[in-house]
Amino acid sequence: MEKAFVRYGHEKCYFEPPPDWKVLTFATFHDHPPESDAGQLTRNALKNPIRSAPLKQCISSSDTVAILIEDQTRSSPKKYILRALLEELDEAQIPRENISVIVALGSHRELTPEELGAVYGEDLVRGYSFTNHNCYASDLVPVAKLKTGTVVKINRTVHDATFKIGIGSIFPHPMNGFGGGGKILFPGVSDFNAILEHHLKYSFRDGSGLGRLQGNPFYEEVCTLARASGLNFIINSVLDHNDRLYDLVCGDPVEAHLAGINLSKGIISQKFQKRADLTVISAFPYTEGPQIMKPLAPASEITKEGGVIILVAHSTAPLPDAYVESCERFRLKYAGNLKDGVLDLFRNNRRIIEEGAPELNMSLAQALLAQHQFKIILVSEEIPRGTVEQLGFLFAGDLNNAFAMSGTFFPNPEVHIIPSGGVILPVLQHNRAL
């Protein structure tokens, strides 16, 4: 077996498993050569779309085009994909003044002018209309309703465009099954209230979950709203276990997304024979504050109830004070019954962080639900012990310290080791296919 490691940021941290461990799985993947020319891959895909005519046949010079593009939290080569798309639109004789690029933030923070230039290219930002979506804007336009009856509003520029194109990424998502597809529109350019209600209603319910599509109400409503809002075409990166571009799909927002998901499953699925006593998992590629909790989703699927999860997390941004303080208050209030506490709040359309954005509440819910089932040891150089303990986790300064702590719970554990926890799709052999 290759020497064991976990990723800490973009570094590999090698270690020697303790002699009393029985390692069931070391979840490494075959390295593919990275795609060196994302622009050419985009141009090729645009000529061979899935369940759609080629883009140039779908648009005319009189169209107004809205390009919905993912933000800086995704690692796809979006700058090069966007450049290739804009060249295609130029060849189709779409005037520049008819093209708008909207950063599909959902309820994330807006990008600064400096970040826009760095992420999408200074020349493109100067040459085209770029705006951050504002989920609180007063001019959002009603387009549909959630199944609950709540009206969904979207960005006015997107609504008014005669042709809408989404640029996103496909990777495992703990509620929607996979990122990409219709998510670029909802929640990407939608209103805060609808985003919040949708997330509270469908997250952590039966059917929603990592890699799950069939019978997933979270995913199904995203697809329905994308169709209802007129998303015409998507360009989606398929990311590998190194969080690099593996391939690219484009075409129909639902069918092209499904094709990309099948590609993704083929390169990041990992079989596990059974649940382990101990799972060692890296937060890679997530490093931005609350996002480091996402790998608790795959870890929860492959660890025995009552087992131990060692989460190794490089953090480039601090966890917000409100996040940490809300977690501590919640744990005190619902001690011993964290799961019911989370689900009851969400069922009643209430948040753990009272004024917090949907993604912060989903992250905190993931952390609390994992605590309900497992003992979690957090290894991080950037997150202080006090913060870790406020979150309800055990703190370890390094891997060896974490291994020693886990031994007090399971002296001779069966172990899974996951070097890249944010880009893995676990498949338990005795479970139904995901």
C-alpha positions in Angstrom: 0.0 0.0 0.0 1.2 3.5 -0.8 2.3 5.4 2.3 -0.7 6.9 4.0 -1.3 10.6 3.8 -4.0 13.3 4.1 -4.1 16.6 2.4 -3.5 19.7 4.4 -4.3 22.5 2.0 -2.4 21.5 -1.1 0.3 19.6 0.8 0.3 15.9 1.4 0.9 15.0 5.1 2.3 11.5 5.2 2.1 9.4 8.4 2.6 5.9 9.6 -0.7 4.3 10.8 -0.3 3.0 14.4 0.5 -0.7 14.5 -2.8 -1.5 16.3 -4.9 -0.1 13.5 -6.5 -2.4 10.9 -6.7 -0.1 7.8 -9.8 -1.2 5.8 -9.5 1.5 3.1 -6.9 4.0 2.0 -9.0 6.0 -0.5 -6.5 7.2 -3.1 -7.3 7.6 -6.8 -5.5 7.3 -10.0 -3.9 10.6 -11.0 -5.0 11.9 -14.5 -2.9 14.4 -16.3 -4.5 17.8 -15.7 -6.3 19.4 -18.6 -3.8 22.0 -19.8 -6.1 23.9 -22.2 -9.5 24.5 -20.6 -10.4 27.0 -23.4 -9.9 24.4 -26.1 -11.9 21.9 -24.1 -14.7 24.4 -23.8 -14.7 25.2 -27.5 -14.9 21.4 -28.3 -17.7 20.9 -25.9 -19.7 23.8 -27.3 -19.6 22.1 -30.7 -20.9 18.9 -29.2 -23.5 19.8 -26.5 -25.7 17.2 -24.8 -29.4 17.3 -25.6 -29.0 20.7 -27.3 -28.1 22.2 -30.6 -24.6 23.8 -30.7 -24.7 27.1 -29.0 -24.3 29.2 -32.2 -27.5 27.6 -33.5 -29.4 28.5 -30.4 -28.8 32.2 -30.3 -29.0 35.1 -32.7 -27.4 38.6 -32.9 -30.6 40.1 -31.5 -30.4 38.1 -28.2 -29.5 39.6 -24.9 -27.3 37.0 -23.0 -26.9 36.6 -19.3 -23.9 34.5 -18.2 -24.4 33.2 -14.7 -21.0 32.2 -13.3 -19.8 30.6 -10.1 -17.8 32.5 -7.5 -14.3 32.2 -6.2 -15.2 29.4 -3.8 -15.1 26.9 -6.7 -11.8 25.9 -8.2 -12.8 25.4 -11.8 -10.8 27.2 -14.5 -13.7 29.6 -15.0 -11.6 32.4 -16.3 -10.6 30.3 -19.4 -14.1 28.8 -19.8 -15.6 32.3 -19.8 -13.1 33.6 -22.3 -13.8 30.7 -24.7 -17.5 31.3 -24.3 -17.2 35.0 -25.0 -15.2 34.3 -28.1 -18.0 31.9 -29.2 -20.6 34.7 -28.6 -18.4 37.1 -30.6 -18.3 34.7 -33.5 -22.1 34.5 -33.3 -22.2 38.3 -33.6 -23.6 39.0 -30.2 -22.7 42.6 -29.4 -20.7 43.1 -26.2 -23.4 45.5 -24.9 -25.9 42.6 -25.1 -23.8 40.4 -22.8 -24.0 40.6 -19.0 -21.9 38.4 -16.6 -23.6 37.9 -13.2 -21.6 36.3 -10.4 -24.1 33.7 -9.0 -23.4 34.3 -5.3 -26.6 32.9 -3.9 -26.3 34.4 -0.4 -22.5 34.4 -0.4 -20.5 37.6 0.1 -19.9 39.8 -3.0 -16.5 39.9 -4.7 -14.4 43.0 -4.6 -13.3 44.7 -7.8 -9.8 43.3 -7.2 -11.2 39.8 -6.8 -13.4 40.1 -9.9 -10.3 40.9 -11.9 -8.2 38.1 -10.4 -10.9 35.4 -10.7 -12.3 36.2 -14.2 -9.5 38.2 -15.9 -8.9 42.0 -15.7 -9.4 42.5 -19.5 -12.8 40.7 -19.4 -14.0 42.6 -16.4 -13.1 45.9 -18.1 -14.6 44.8 -21.4 -17.9 43.4 -20.3 -20.6 44.2 -17.8 -19.9 42.3 -14.6 -22.1 42.4 -11.5 -22.4 40.6 -8.2 -25.8 39.1 -7.6 -27.6 40.6 -4.6 -30.1 38.2 -3.0 -31.6 41.2 -1.1 -32.0 43.5 -4.2 -35.4 45.4 -4.4 -35.8 44.7 -8.1 -35.7 40.9 -8.1 -38.4 39.4 -10.4 -40.9 36.7 -9.4 -40.6 33.7 -11.7 -42.0 30.6 -9.8 -43.0 29.2 -6.5 -41.5 26.6 -4.2 -43.8 23.7 -3.4 -44.5 25.4 -0.1 -46.0 28.3 -2.0 -43.2 30.8 -1.4 -42.5 33.0 -4.4 -39.1 32.6 -5.9 -37.5 35.8 -7.3 -34.4 36.1 -9.5 -31.9 38.7 -10.6 -33.6 41.2 -13.0 -30.8 41.2 -15.5 -31.0 37.4 -15.7 -34.8 37.5 -15.9 -34.8 40.0 -18.7 -32.1 38.3 -20.8 -33.4 36.3 -23.8 -30.8 33.6 -23.4 -29.3 32.4 -20.1 -26.1 30.4 -19.8 -24.7 28.9 -16.6 -21.0 28.2 -15.8 -20.6 25.9 -12.9 -18.8 22.8 -11.5 -19.7 19.2 -10.8 -18.6 17.7 -7.5 -20.3 15.9 -4.6 -22.7 18.1 -2.7 -24.1 17.1 0.8 -27.7 18.2 0.0 -28.2 18.5 -3.8 -26.3 15.3 -4.5 -23.9 17.1 -6.8 -23.0 20.7 -7.5 -23.5 22.2 -10.9 -26.5 22.2 -13.2 -29.5 24.3 -12.1 -27.9 25.4 -8.9 -26.3 28.2 -10.8 -29.7 29.8 -11.1 -31.3 28.6 -7.9 -29.9 29.5 -5.4 -27.2 31.2 -7.5 -29.2 34.3 -8.6 -32.3 34.0 -6.4 -33.7 35.8 -3.4 -32.7 35.2 0.2 -36.1 34.2 1.5 -36.6 31.5 -1.1 -33.1 30.2 -0.7 -33.5 30.0 3.1 -36.8 28.2 3.0 -35.7 25.7 0.4 -32.5 24.9 2.4 -34.4 24.6 5.7 -37.1 22.5 4.3 -35.1 19.9 2.3 -31.6 19.7 3.9 -30.9 16.6 6.0 -34.2 15.0 5.1 -34.9 11.6 3.7 -33.8 11.5 0.1 -31.4 14.5 0.2 -27.7 13.7 0.6 -24.3 13.3 -0.9 -24.4 11.8 -4.4 -28.2 11.2 -4.2 -30.5 12.3 -7.1 -33.4 9.9 -7.3 -36.1 10.9 -4.8 -34.0 13.9 -3.6 -36.5 16.8 -3.1 -33.6 19.3 -2.7 -32.3 18.4 -6.2 -35.7 18.0 -7.8 -36.8 21.5 -6.8 -33.5 23.0 -8.1 -34.1 21.4 -11.5 -37.8 22.5 -11.6 -36.9 26.1 -10.8 -34.1 26.2 -13.3 -36.5 25.1 -16.0 -39.2 27.5 -14.9 -36.8 30.4 -14.8 -35.6 29.8 -18.4 -32.0 28.6 -17.9 -31.2 27.7 -21.5 -27.7 26.2 -21.5 -24.9 25.2 -19.0 -21.2 24.7 -19.2 -20.0 22.5 -16.3 -16.5 21.5 -15.2 -16.1 18.0 -13.9 -13.5 18.1 -11.1 -11.3 15.2 -10.0 -9.9 14.2 -6.6 -7.2 16.8 -6.9 -9.9 19.4 -7.4 -8.7 20.0 -11.0 -10.5 19.9 -14.3 -11.0 16.4 -15.6 -13.5 17.1 -18.3 -16.2 19.5 -19.3 -19.9 19.1 -20.4 -22.3 21.5 -21.9 -25.9 21.7 -23.2 -29.3 21.1 -21.6 -29.2 22.2 -17.9 -30.6 18.9 -16.6 -29.4 16.3 -19.2 -25.8 17.7 -19.6 -25.6 17.9 -15.8 -26.6 14.2 -15.5 -23.9 13.3 -18.1 -21.3 15.2 -16.1 -22.4 13.5 -12.9 -21.9 10.1 -14.5 -18.4 11.2 -15.5 -17.8 12.4 -11.9 -19.0 9.1 -10.4 -16.6 7.2 -12.6 -13.5 9.1 -11.2 -14.3 9.9 -7.6 -16.5 7.0 -6.4 -14.8 4.8 -3.8 -16.1 1.5 -2.5 -16.1 0.7 1.2 -16.9 -2.8 2.4 -18.3 -1.6 5.8 -18.4 1.2 8.3 -15.2 1.7 10.3 -14.6 2.5 14.0 -12.4 5.4 12.9 -12.3 7.6 9.8 -9.4 9.9 9.2 -10.5 12.5 6.6 -9.1 15.7 5.2 -11.3 18.7 4.5 -9.5 19.2 1.1 -10.3 21.1 -1.1 -12.3 23.2 1.4 -10.4 25.7 3.4 -12.7 28.7 3.8 -14.2 28.8 7.3 -17.5 27.0 7.6 -16.9 25.0 4.3 -14.5 22.7 6.1 -17.5 20.9 7.7 -18.6 19.5 4.3 -16.4 16.4 4.4 -18.3 15.3 7.6 -21.0 14.2 5.1 -19.0 11.4 3.5 -17.3 10.6 6.8 -20.7 10.1 8.4 -21.7 7.6 5.8 -18.7 5.3 6.4 -18.2 5.5 10.1 -20.0 3.3 12.7 -22.4 5.2 15.0 -20.5 6.1 18.1 -17.2 5.9 16.2 -14.5 8.5 15.8 -13.9 11.0 12.9 -10.6 12.8 12.8 -11.1 15.8 10.6 -7.9 17.4 9.3 -8.6 21.0 8.2 -6.4 23.7 6.8 -8.4 27.0 7.3 -7.7 30.1 5.4 -10.5 32.2 7.0 -11.7 32.2 10.6 -15.0 30.8 11.6 -17.4 33.8 12.2 -18.0 34.6 15.8 -21.8 34.2 15.4 -21.2 30.7 14.0 -19.1 29.6 17.0 -21.3 31.3 19.6 -24.5 29.9 18.1 -23.0 26.4 18.1 -22.1 26.6 21.7 -25.6 28.0 22.7 -27.3 25.2 20.7 -25.2 22.5 22.2 -26.0 23.7 25.8 -29.7 23.9 25.0 -30.1 20.6 23.2 -27.4 18.5 24.9 -27.9 14.8 24.3 -30.4 15.5 21.5 -28.7 17.5 18.9 -30.2 15.8 15.9 -33.8 16.4 16.9 -33.0 20.0 17.9 -31.6 20.7 14.4 -34.4 19.0 12.5 -37.1 20.6 14.7 -35.7 24.1 14.1 -35.5 23.5 10.3 -39.0 22.0 10.2 -40.3 25.2 11.8 -38.4 27.3 9.3 -36.1 28.6 12.0 -32.3 29.0 11.9 -29.5 27.9 14.3 -27.7 31.2 13.6 -30.7 33.5 13.8 -29.4 36.1 11.4 -27.1 33.7 9.5 -27.1 33.0 5.8 -28.4 29.6 4.6 -24.9 28.2 3.9 -23.7 29.0 7.4 -26.7 27.3 8.9 -26.2 24.2 6.7 -22.6 24.0 7.7 -23.4 24.3 11.4 -26.1 21.7 11.1 -23.7 19.3 9.4 -21.3 19.8 12.4 -24.0 19.3 15.0 -25.5 16.3 13.3 -22.1 14.6 13.1 -21.5 15.3 16.8 -24.8 13.6 17.6 -23.5 10.3 16.1 -19.7 10.5 16.4 -16.8 11.8 18.5 -15.0 14.3 16.3 -11.4 15.3 16.7 -10.3 18.4 14.7 -6.7 18.8 13.6 -5.9 22.3 12.5 -3.0 24.7 12.9 -5.2 27.7 12.2 -8.3 27.1 14.4 -7.5 27.6 18.1 -8.3 25.1 20.8 -10.9 27.3 22.4 -12.9 27.7 19.2 -12.7 23.9 18.5 -14.0 23.2 22.0 -16.8 25.7 21.7 -17.9 23.8 18.5 -18.1 20.6 20.6 -15.1 18.9 19.0 -12.0 17.5 20.6 -8.8 19.5 19.7 -5.6 17.9 18.5 -2.5 19.8 17.7 -1.2 17.3 15.2 -2.0 13.9 13.7 -0.1 11.8 16.3 -1.9 13.6 19.1 -5.2 12.8 17.3 -4.3 9.2 16.9 -3.5 8.8 20.6 -6.8 10.5 21.5 -8.8 8.2 19.3 -7.1 5.2 20.9 -8.8 6.0 24.2 -12.1 5.2 22.5 -11.0 2.4 20.2 -7.7 0.7 21.1 -7.7 -1.6 18.0 -9.8 0.2 15.5 -10.8 -0.7 12.0 -10.0 2.5 10.0 -10.8 4.3 6.8 -8.3 6.9 5.6 -9.6 9.6 3.2 -6.9 12.0 1.8 -9.4 14.3 0.0 -12.7 14.4 1.8 -14.4 17.1 -0.2 -14.1 15.3 -3.5 -15.1 11.7 -2.7 -18.3 9.8 -3.3 -18.4 6.8 -0.9 -20.3 3.7 -1.9 -21.0 1.2 0.9 -21.0 -2.3 -0.6 -24.0 -3.4 1.5 -26.0 -0.3 0.6 -28.1 0.4 -2.4 -26.3 2.2 -5.2 -26.2 6.0 -4.7 
